[in-house]
Amino acid sequence: MAPRGLSAEEKRVKLLEIFHETKDFFQLKELEKMGPKMKGIVSQSVKEVLQSLVDDGLVQMDKIGSSNFFWSFPSQRGAMMQTRLKTVKDTQALHRSQLEELRAAVDSEKASRPDSDDRVQMLDQLATLKKEHAQLETELAAYGECDPAKVEEKKRAIVLAKEAAIRWTGTEPRFRSYRTSLTNGVEAADIRAHLGVDAEYEDIDGY
């Protein structure tokens, strides 16, 4: 069974140990060589692990000339932890202060609005009215087809449809009369049959 590789956190710990045990300064190339030999850290991952330690303030970096040097001492970690602890405590104190202010505001509002019989009764009435309003909204949605606005909209649609039908069919009687005058002795019914106008056709103009 192949040995288990180091987790990301284990790599951080072991790389940090190199600094604390040696108490020395290193360049990235040096750490990439020391990591596999001293702590079993794959050289290709040293750069990423080192950057995470720098980002967290556990390792310091300084540029000297054209080279970057890295270092970390045990005392730095303790100081950093103290700083973090102080930040957490300050944040906690701020939250507690805000909580106390909110509680005081709530108590003040309660004091200005005592639970009198009239207020309780009005709140009950408000709840009842809200419930009735919700029921009416539901019923109105159920009878949406009878909504006056929708009925009026349908009426306008019918009028427009009728006007369009008249425009399309109104010329048929005039055309039929003209054709009859040109064809002596030919009945209007024969002309309609020739044009494909059946007996159910009805001139809606005037309705």
N, C-alpha and C positions, 0 to 999 in steps of 0.2 A: 504493500500500500504506500503510495507516494506521500511524503510529508506535507502537512497542511501549510499553506502559505500564510504570511502575516496579514492581519487585517489592517485597515487604514489607520486605526487608532494605535495598534501595536507598533506600526512603523513610526508614528509620531513619537511615541514614548521612547523607542530605542534610538532614534536619531537624536532626540533631546539628551539621552544619556551620554552620547558621544561628547557633546559639549560640556556637560556637567562633570564627567569623569576626567576629561583631559584639561578642562579650564583653559582652552586655547582658541585662537582665531582660525577660521578655515575659509577656503574658497570652494565654490561649487564642485569643481573638478576633484578636489581633495576628498570632499565628502562622498562623491560618487564612487571613489576607490575604497574609502574606509567603511562605507555602509555595508557592502556585501561581506567584507572580511570580519569586521568586528561585531555586527549585529544581524547579519543575514538579510539585509534589505537589498532588494534587486536594484542595481545601479540606475536602471531606466526610471525608477519611481522616486529616486532621491530628490530630484528637482521639484516635483509636485508636492511631496511631503514637506520639504523645506519651506516652500512658499506658503503652505498652510500654517506652519508654525510662525512664520514672519507675520502673516495676516492676523493671527491671534495674539501677537505681541510676546510670544514665548521665546522667539529668537530675534536678535537685533541684526540689522544690516547697515553697512556703511560703505560708500564708494571711495576708494583710495586710488587716485590716479585713474587708470582704466579698468581696475578690477574691483569686484564686489567682495567684501569680507563679511562673514557671519560669525556671531558669537552668542553665547547665552550662559549665564551663571545661575546657580541654584537660588541665590538671593533675589534675582530678578523675578523668578516665578512667584516667590512668596510676596514680593511687593505688588506684583500684578494681581494676585489673588486678593490681597488686602484692598486694592483699589476697586476691584469688582464687587467685593463685599460691601464696601462703603456706598457704592453706587446703588446696589440693591436695597440697602437699608434706607438711603435717602428717598428712593422711589416708593418704598413701602410707607415711609412716614408721610409722604405727599398724598398717597392714596388714602391713608387713614384720615388725614386732615380733610380731604374732599368728602369722604364718607360722613364724617361728623357734621360738616356743613350741610350736606343733603338731609341728614336726619333732623337737624335743627330746622331746616326749611319745611320739611314734612310736618313736624310738630307744630310749627307756626301756622301752616295752612289748616291743619286740623282744628287748632284753637280758634281760628277765625271762621270756621264753618262747623259749629257744633251740630251734633246729630239730634236736632229737635224733631218733634213729631211731624211738623209741617214739612221739613226738609225730606224726611224719610218718605212721607206720603207723595211728595212731588217727584222724588226719584223713582218710586214705584209706578207713578203715572207715566213718567217718561219711558220707562222700560216697556210698559203696556202699549204706548203709542208707537214705539219703534217696532214692536212685534206686529201690530195691526198694519203699519205701513208696509212691512215686508210681505204680509199676506196679500195686501191690495196690489202690490207690484207683481206678485206671482199670478193673481187673477187677471190683471190687465194683459200680461204676456200671453195668457191662455186665450184671451179674446182679441188677440191682435188683429184678426181679420176684420173685426167690427170697429176698429179704431177709425174715428171720423176722418182723420187725416188720410188714412189709407183708402177709405171709401171715396173720398174726393179725388184722390190720385187715380183710382180706377175709372171714375167718371170722365176725367180729362182724357184718359187713354182711349175710352170708347169713342169720344167725340173726334179725336184725331184719326182713329181707325175709320170712322164713317166718312170723314172728309177725304181721306185717301181713296176709299172705295168709290166715292162719287167721282173723283178725278179720273179714275181708271175706267169706270163703266159709263160715265155720262155721255161719252161720244158715240156709244153703240147705237142708240135710237136715231141720232142724226145721220149716222152713216147708213143705217138700214133704209131710212126714208130717201136718202139720196140715191141709193142703189135701186130702189123701187121705181123712182122717177125715170131712171135711165133704161130700165127693162120693162117695156110695156107688157102688161098682162101677167107678170111674174108676181106671185104672192109673197108677202113679207115673211110668212112661215118658211117658204122655200129658201129664201135668202138666208134666214137664220140657220136653217139646216145646213146649207152650203158652207156657212161660216163656222159651223161646229158649235153654235149656241143652242143648248138644249132647252126643253120646255120649262125646266126649273129655274132658269135665269130670271131674275127680277130686278127691275130698275129701282134702286133704293133712293134715288133723288126725290126729295119731297117728304121723306119720312121724318 
